[in-house]
Amino acid sequence: MVLEQAGHVVTAVATGLEAAQVLMQTVPSLLIIDLDVKWLSGRQLIELLRHNPRTYFIPIVALAGGVEDLRGIPLLVRPVAGRQLLAQVERFLSGASHDGGHL
């Protein structure tokens, strides 16, 4: 994956429910959320994160199959080129202190 090749630590999960469980254990530097995941949609996950004081500040980049209104959350429409995803990730992380957190 292009993010790992660029030196980022990536934790991948298959469902929104898995993501919520991982987020109980760790607070990443950035989240990349596919809006079309199962067992807790990306939109539902974002709502949960925005209402939790532990996670509301985490920057989010969303992936979707089409254009959607996410109230200020950057959206990348699939398919996404690796360099486009990397540029968006590095744009967010360049303004924040990066201590090896997970994406």
Contacts in CASP RR format, 6 or more apart in sequence:
PFRMAT RR
TARGET T0000
AUTHOR 0000-0000-0000
METHOD contacts of the structure
MODEL  1
MVLEQAGHVVTAVATGLEAAQVLMQTVPSLLIIDLDVKWLSGRQLIELLR
HNPRTYFIPIVALAGGVEDLRGIPLLVRPVAGRQLLAQVERFLSGASHDG
GHL
1 10 0 8 1.000
2 82 0 8 1.000
2 83 0 8 1.000
2 85 0 8 1.000
2 86 0 8 1.000
3 10 0 8 1.000
3 85 0 8 1.000
3 86 0 8 1.000
3 89 0 8 1.000
3 103 0 8 1.000
4 10 0 8 1.000
6 86 0 8 1.000
6 90 0 8 1.000
8 89 0 8 1.000
8 103 0 8 1.000
9 100 0 8 1.000
9 101 0 8 1.000
9 102 0 8 1.000
9 103 0 8 1.000
10 102 0 8 1.000
10 103 0 8 1.000
11 22 0 8 1.000
11 26 0 8 1.000
11 28 0 8 1.000
11 102 0 8 1.000
11 103 0 8 1.000
13 19 0 8 1.000
13 22 0 8 1.000
14 37 0 8 1.000
15 37 0 8 1.000
15 38 0 8 1.000
15 39 0 8 1.000
15 40 0 8 1.000
16 37 0 8 1.000
16 38 0 8 1.000
16 39 0 8 1.000
16 40 0 8 1.000
16 41 0 8 1.000
16 42 0 8 1.000
16 44 0 8 1.000
16 45 0 8 1.000
17 39 0 8 1.000
17 40 0 8 1.000
18 39 0 8 1.000
19 31 0 8 1.000
19 33 0 8 1.000
19 37 0 8 1.000
19 40 0 8 1.000
19 45 0 8 1.000
20 40 0 8 1.000
20 45 0 8 1.000
20 48 0 8 1.000
23 49 0 8 1.000
23 55 0 8 1.000
26 101 0 8 1.000
26 102 0 8 1.000
27 54 0 8 1.000
27 55 0 8 1.000
27 58 0 8 1.000
28 58 0 8 1.000
28 101 0 8 1.000
28 102 0 8 1.000
28 103 0 8 1.000
29 58 0 8 1.000
29 59 0 8 1.000
29 93 0 8 1.000
29 96 0 8 1.000
29 98 0 8 1.000
29 99 0 8 1.000
29 100 0 8 1.000
29 101 0 8 1.000
29 102 0 8 1.000
29 103 0 8 1.000
30 58 0 8 1.000
30 59 0 8 1.000
30 60 0 8 1.000
30 61 0 8 1.000
30 89 0 8 1.000
30 92 0 8 1.000
30 93 0 8 1.000
30 103 0 8 1.000
31 49 0 8 1.000
31 58 0 8 1.000
31 59 0 8 1.000
31 60 0 8 1.000
31 61 0 8 1.000
31 103 0 8 1.000
32 60 0 8 1.000
32 61 0 8 1.000
32 62 0 8 1.000
32 63 0 8 1.000
32 85 0 8 1.000
32 89 0 8 1.000
32 103 0 8 1.000
33 42 0 8 1.000
33 45 0 8 1.000
33 46 0 8 1.000
33 60 0 8 1.000
33 61 0 8 1.000
33 62 0 8 1.000
33 63 0 8 1.000
34 42 0 8 1.000
34 62 0 8 1.000
34 63 0 8 1.000
34 64 0 8 1.000
35 41 0 8 1.000
35 42 0 8 1.000
35 43 0 8 1.000
35 62 0 8 1.000
35 63 0 8 1.000
35 64 0 8 1.000
35 65 0 8 1.000
35 68 0 8 1.000
36 42 0 8 1.000
36 64 0 8 1.000
36 65 0 8 1.000
37 45 0 8 1.000
40 48 0 8 1.000
42 62 0 8 1.000
43 70 0 8 1.000
46 60 0 8 1.000
46 62 0 8 1.000
46 70 0 8 1.000
46 73 0 8 1.000
48 55 0 8 1.000
49 55 0 8 1.000
49 56 0 8 1.000
49 58 0 8 1.000
49 60 0 8 1.000
50 56 0 8 1.000
59 92 0 8 1.000
59 96 0 8 1.000
60 73 0 8 1.000
60 74 0 8 1.000
61 73 0 8 1.000
61 74 0 8 1.000
61 75 0 8 1.000
61 76 0 8 1.000
61 85 0 8 1.000
61 88 0 8 1.000
61 89 0 8 1.000
61 92 0 8 1.000
62 68 0 8 1.000
62 70 0 8 1.000
62 73 0 8 1.000
62 74 0 8 1.000
62 75 0 8 1.000
62 76 0 8 1.000
63 75 0 8 1.000
63 76 0 8 1.000
63 77 0 8 1.000
63 78 0 8 1.000
63 80 0 8 1.000
64 75 0 8 1.000
64 76 0 8 1.000
64 77 0 8 1.000
64 78 0 8 1.000
65 77 0 8 1.000
65 78 0 8 1.000
66 77 0 8 1.000
66 78 0 8 1.000
67 75 0 8 1.000
67 77 0 8 1.000
68 75 0 8 1.000
74 88 0 8 1.000
76 84 0 8 1.000
76 85 0 8 1.000
76 88 0 8 1.000
89 103 0 8 1.000
END
